[in-house]
């Protein structure tokens, strides 16, 4: 069974707070690493009451045993020493040791990692993890076909595996991040319609795959793309089939209404009937709106002129993801009162 990444992160916070080691296993580019670094780190800091938190990051696809321990001659014998990759533990600091992409690692690192997980020491040295250290693993399932391997039984018997795939609450979290990090609204609008299928497809023949990470890359350069460069660049990021579809979707921008006429009189503005155009209009509203009156006009236009309370709800939800400071404005408060089941 698979779970959302959001549920996996919440479960992992509970696990580390109870001296357990989570292993978050899911597809490539869905946000595992970034959310561990942010959300689990924040949760661990709160739990330990530390003044600071540091993530010790091991990219296991390239890390070797010598990156964790080195061996040197001492009195004619090889003796293990701790490297700078492991933290010198400080008082008042919480540490998250992240073994990222462990399923891509070489088995040469299994012994020192197992020592840290099972004994919380580095075998052969006096290095010991204190109570302010937690350990988290991430990796990909074998079906990802990206050179992954199963974890050794010595580790699997001591960690908690949580299998994840992108679900709706994960898309909502990604969208909130996207609004705040310059991802183009056309890309967000496209995914509002297609996310359920576009975030789970396999790689194409070039190796490109449509993932939250690759869509974010497209969204950050979207304004720089031309008719000539769109397909070569975007195909290389999200796959040719998806790139062609996104290009066709983006051309609907020319069908969008005059936004000033909507703000001036939403009930007489030209209504939209195409679902794709409505998605684009929602994102355009999100990026253009600055006042309570404009929010009110956008809601009236979508709900009454376009006869879609569903898209009015989607607009309010996306606006609050992008602009949480507007949650108490009069138009939003009225909408929430009229729609008791509404939630972001």
WODAMO-V911380 format. One record per pair of residues at least 12 apart in sequence whose C-alpha atoms are under 6 Angstrom apart, sorted by the first residue. I is the first residue (numbers start at 1). J is the second residue. D is the distance in Angstrom with one decimal. If there is no record, write none. Layout:
i=I j=J d=D
i=I j=J d=D
This chain:
i=2 j=163 d=4.9
i=2 j=164 d=4.9
i=3 j=164 d=4.7
i=4 j=164 d=5.4
i=4 j=165 d=5.7
i=4 j=166 d=5.8
i=4 j=167 d=5.3
i=5 j=164 d=5.6
i=6 j=170 d=5.9
i=13 j=40 d=5.6
i=21 j=135 d=5.7
i=21 j=136 d=5.8
i=21 j=159 d=4.9
i=22 j=136 d=5.4
i=22 j=159 d=5.7
i=22 j=160 d=4.8
i=23 j=137 d=4.4
i=23 j=138 d=5.4
i=23 j=160 d=5.7
i=23 j=161 d=4.6
i=24 j=138 d=4.7
i=24 j=162 d=5.1
i=25 j=138 d=5.7
i=25 j=139 d=4.8
i=25 j=140 d=5.2
i=25 j=163 d=4.9
i=26 j=140 d=4.9
i=26 j=163 d=5.9
i=26 j=164 d=4.9
i=26 j=165 d=5.9
i=27 j=140 d=5.5
i=29 j=211 d=5.6
i=29 j=213 d=5.1
i=30 j=212 d=5.4
i=45 j=94 d=5.8
i=50 j=92 d=4.9
i=50 j=93 d=5.3
i=50 j=94 d=5.7
i=51 j=92 d=5.6
i=52 j=93 d=5.0
i=53 j=93 d=5.6
i=53 j=94 d=4.5
i=53 j=95 d=5.7
i=54 j=95 d=5.0
i=55 j=95 d=5.8
i=55 j=96 d=4.7
i=55 j=97 d=5.9
i=56 j=97 d=4.7
i=56 j=98 d=6.0
i=57 j=98 d=5.0
i=58 j=99 d=5.0
i=58 j=100 d=5.9
i=59 j=100 d=5.1
i=60 j=100 d=5.7
i=60 j=101 d=5.5
i=60 j=102 d=5.1
i=60 j=105 d=4.9
i=61 j=104 d=4.7
i=61 j=105 d=4.7
i=65 j=108 d=5.8
i=65 j=109 d=4.6
i=68 j=83 d=5.8
i=69 j=81 d=5.6
i=69 j=82 d=5.0
i=69 j=83 d=5.6
i=94 j=132 d=4.9
i=95 j=133 d=4.6
i=96 j=133 d=5.9
i=96 j=134 d=5.1
i=96 j=135 d=5.8
i=97 j=135 d=4.8
i=98 j=136 d=5.0
i=98 j=137 d=5.9
i=99 j=137 d=4.8
i=100 j=137 d=5.8
i=100 j=138 d=4.9
i=101 j=138 d=5.3
i=101 j=139 d=4.2
i=102 j=139 d=5.4
i=103 j=139 d=5.1
i=103 j=148 d=4.9
i=103 j=149 d=5.0
i=104 j=148 d=4.7
i=176 j=321 d=5.0
i=179 j=322 d=5.2
i=183 j=216 d=6.0
i=183 j=219 d=4.3
i=183 j=220 d=5.0
i=184 j=219 d=4.6
i=185 j=283 d=5.5
i=187 j=219 d=5.8
i=189 j=279 d=5.2
i=189 j=280 d=5.2
i=198 j=210 d=6.0
i=199 j=211 d=5.1
i=204 j=239 d=5.8
i=208 j=236 d=5.7
i=208 j=237 d=5.5
i=208 j=238 d=5.4
i=208 j=239 d=5.0
i=209 j=238 d=4.9
i=209 j=239 d=5.7
i=210 j=238 d=4.3
i=214 j=237 d=5.6
i=214 j=238 d=6.0
i=263 j=294 d=5.5
i=263 j=297 d=5.4
i=266 j=297 d=5.5
i=266 j=301 d=4.9
i=267 j=305 d=5.6
i=271 j=305 d=5.7
i=271 j=306 d=5.1
i=272 j=306 d=5.9
i=282 j=315 d=5.3
i=286 j=319 d=5.3
i=296 j=331 d=5.4
i=299 j=312 d=5.4
i=317 j=344 d=5.1
